[in-house]
Amino acid sequence: MPIYVVLLVRLHWGAFTMMGNAMNNHKFKVGQTVNYASRFIGTVGANAIFKITRLLPAEDDELQYRIRSASEPYERVAKESQLNRAA
């Protein structure tokens, strides 16, 4: 039984390490202000300003972020291609 416990811990740490490395490849940092371009017409204004609140892992080979606008009571998830640095 101790062998199985050791294997599980090593698998867990291996997954944690891989995830940590992937999180370092994000273009934007937590706290950074960005412009968000929604993929759905009419859902967000053209100059919508958001703040990065959390880095998320990739989905469909594209990094994601949790973002929040001061004018909305909720957070959104955005793909990196939907964000640009705010001027």
C-alpha positions as CSV (number, residue, x, y, z in Angstrom):
1,M,0.0,0.0,0.0
2,P,2.7,2.6,0.7
3,I,3.9,2.3,-3.0
4,Y,0.5,3.5,-4.2
5,V,0.5,6.5,-1.9
6,V,3.9,7.5,-3.2
7,L,2.8,7.2,-6.8
8,L,-0.3,9.3,-6.2
9,V,1.7,12.1,-4.6
10,R,4.2,12.1,-7.4
11,L,1.5,12.2,-10.0
12,H,-0.2,15.1,-8.2
13,W,3.0,17.1,-7.9
14,G,3.9,16.4,-11.6
15,A,0.5,17.8,-12.7
16,F,0.9,20.8,-10.4
17,T,4.3,21.6,-11.8
18,M,3.1,21.3,-15.4
19,M,0.2,23.6,-14.6
20,G,2.5,26.1,-13.0
21,N,4.7,26.3,-16.0
22,A,1.7,26.8,-18.3
23,M,0.5,29.7,-16.2
24,N,3.8,31.5,-16.8
25,N,3.1,31.9,-20.5
26,H,0.2,34.4,-20.1
27,K,0.6,37.7,-22.0
28,F,-1.2,39.7,-19.3
29,K,-0.8,39.8,-15.5
30,V,-3.3,39.9,-12.6
31,G,-4.3,43.5,-12.0
32,Q,-3.5,44.6,-15.5
33,T,-6.1,46.7,-17.3
34,V,-7.2,45.5,-20.8
35,N,-9.7,46.1,-23.5
36,Y,-12.1,43.2,-24.1
37,A,-13.7,42.4,-27.5
38,S,-16.6,40.0,-27.0
39,R,-17.2,37.4,-29.7
40,F,-20.9,38.2,-29.5
41,I,-22.2,41.3,-31.2
42,G,-23.8,43.9,-28.9
43,T,-22.8,42.3,-25.6
44,V,-20.0,44.6,-24.6
45,G,-19.2,48.2,-25.7
46,A,-16.4,48.7,-28.2
47,N,-14.1,50.3,-25.6
48,A,-14.9,48.1,-22.6
49,I,-12.2,48.3,-20.0
50,F,-11.6,45.3,-17.8
51,K,-9.1,44.3,-15.1
52,I,-7.4,40.8,-15.1
53,T,-8.5,39.1,-11.8
54,R,-7.1,35.6,-12.4
55,L,-5.0,33.6,-14.8
56,L,-6.7,30.4,-16.1
57,P,-5.4,27.4,-17.9
58,A,-5.7,27.0,-21.7
59,E,-8.9,25.7,-23.3
60,D,-8.7,24.7,-27.0
61,D,-5.0,25.6,-27.0
62,E,-5.6,29.2,-26.0
63,L,-4.9,30.8,-22.6
64,Q,-7.7,32.3,-20.7
65,Y,-8.3,34.9,-18.0
66,R,-11.0,35.9,-15.5
67,I,-11.8,39.6,-16.0
68,R,-14.0,42.1,-14.3
69,S,-15.4,45.5,-15.3
70,A,-16.1,48.1,-12.7
71,S,-19.6,48.6,-14.3
72,E,-20.7,45.0,-14.0
73,P,-21.5,42.9,-10.8
74,Y,-19.9,39.7,-12.2
75,E,-16.7,38.4,-13.7
76,R,-16.2,37.0,-17.2
77,V,-13.9,34.4,-18.7
78,A,-12.0,35.7,-21.8
79,K,-9.6,34.1,-24.2
80,E,-6.2,35.8,-24.7
81,S,-7.2,36.6,-28.4
82,Q,-10.1,38.7,-27.1
83,L,-7.9,41.0,-25.0
84,N,-5.7,44.0,-25.8
85,R,-3.6,46.2,-23.6
86,A,-5.6,49.2,-22.5
87,A,-4.2,52.6,-23.6
